[in-house]
Amino acid sequence: MWKKTLIAILVFFLAVSIFANDDRNSAFTYGIEVNMYSMEGIAGGAALGFNFNLKGLYAAGFNLTASSNNDGNSIMEPSIMIRRYFSEGHSAFFAQADLGIAYISEAGRATYHYLLGLRGGYRFHFGSLWHVEPYIRAGYPFIIGAGVMLGFMF
């Protein structure tokens, strides 16, 4: 399952790079997130992302979130994403759909679940290369999450 997920992300990455819009910047992002997978506990961790701006108000790319809670459970979420901005310019509200796999390690036993999520947030630009994206997300198998990403445009 892990190899198939990695291959799917690489194929998506190559396909999206072909359709990337050259006159708008692509971005690498890194941040922190707090999420809830069950009513019993909250997990926190780090998130990485990369996206290509496509023609119009769209972007596509991939995310990787890794988190753990106090009980020693850990979660890894590789996913692909498609994003729509709601206005022109660098700073704008966005809605994003995520599709991937959630690897959950609980008491030494790993389970795999399809990941489906919706995310909403705002991209604040400062300077010509940097931006900050606070967001909230909801979906399956997680219930809700919130985080902030720091991005670098290139």
N, C-alpha and C positions, 0 to 999 in steps of 0.2 A: 504494500500500500504506500509506503514512504517513497519508494523509487518512482512509482507511477505519479505521485503528487509532484515530485521534483521535476520529472519529465514534462508534465502538463504545464507547470509554471514556466519552464524554459521555452517551450513551444509558444505559449502565450506571449512571453517577453519578446521573442523574435518576431512574431506576427505583428504585435503592436508597434514595434520599432519601425516596421516598414511603413505604417500609416501615420507615424508621428508628424506633427506639424512643425516644420523647421523654424518658423518665425516666432514661435512661443517656446519658452523654456520648459524643460523637464526638471523634475525635482527628486532629490534624495531626502528622506525624512527620518528622524529618530525621536522617540518620545517615551512617555510613561503612561500607564493605564491602570485603572482599578476596574475589575469586573466581578460579576457575581454569576457563578454557575449553579448554585443552589441556594435555598434560603438559609442554609447552615453556615455559610462562610463567604468571605470576600477575599479575592485574590488580587495581587498587584504584580506588575512586572514592566517589561520594556517592549517597545514596538519599533519595527523598522519598516520603511516603505520606499517604494520607487515608483514614480509615475511619469508617463509620457502625456503631454498635452496633444490632443487630437484636434482635428478641424472643428470649428465652431466652439461650443462651450463644454466640450467633453474631454475627459482624461481617462486613461486606463493604465493599470500597472499591477503591482503585487504588494502584499503586506506580510509580515511575519511578526506575530505577537507571542511572547513567552511570559508566563506568569506562574506564581505559586502562592499557596496560602500557609497558615500557621500549622496545619495538620500534615505538612510535607507533601501534599498533592501538587503536581505540576501539570501545566497545560501548554501545549505548543500548537499554534494556529497558522499554518501557511495558507494563504488565500490569494486569489486574483480579484481585481476590483475594476468597476467602471464607475466613473464619477461625472456628475453634471453640475456645472456652475450656473448660478441664476442671474449673473450680470457679466458684462464685459469688464476688462481691466484685471489687475492683479489681485485685488482684495474683493472677495465675494462669498456669499453663502453657497454651500454645496450640499448635495445629497449623493450618497454613494451606496452601491450594492456590492457585497462581498460574497464570494463562493469559494469554499475550500474544504479542508479537513481539520478537525480538532483531535489532537492526540492527548489523551488524558491519562496520566499515571497516578493511580490511587492505590495506596498500600502495596506497592510493588507490582501491581497488575495494570497493564495498559489497555485502554479501550480507544476505539476510533469511531468518530461520528462525522457525518457531513456537516459542514458549517455553512449556514445561510444567515446573512446579516444585513441590516440597513443602518447607515450612519449619516448623521447630519452635523454640520459644523460651519465654521467661518474661517476663511484664510485671510489673515492680516499680513500684509507685506510691509516690511521696513527696509529701506535701502533698495538696491536693485537686485540683490541676490538672495536675501533672507526672508523667511516668513514663519509665522506661528499659526497652528491650526488647533484650536480647542474643538472637541467633538463629543457627542454621545452616540451610543449604538445600542441596538437591540436585535435579538435573533435567536437562533438555535445552534448549538446546545447551550450557549450562555443565555442568560436572561437579559442583562443590561451591562453596559460598560461606559466609562467616561475617561477621557484622557486629553493630553495635549502633545502635539508634535512640533518639533523645530525642524524647519526645512531649509535646504540649500538649493538654489536654482542654478542650472548650468546649461 
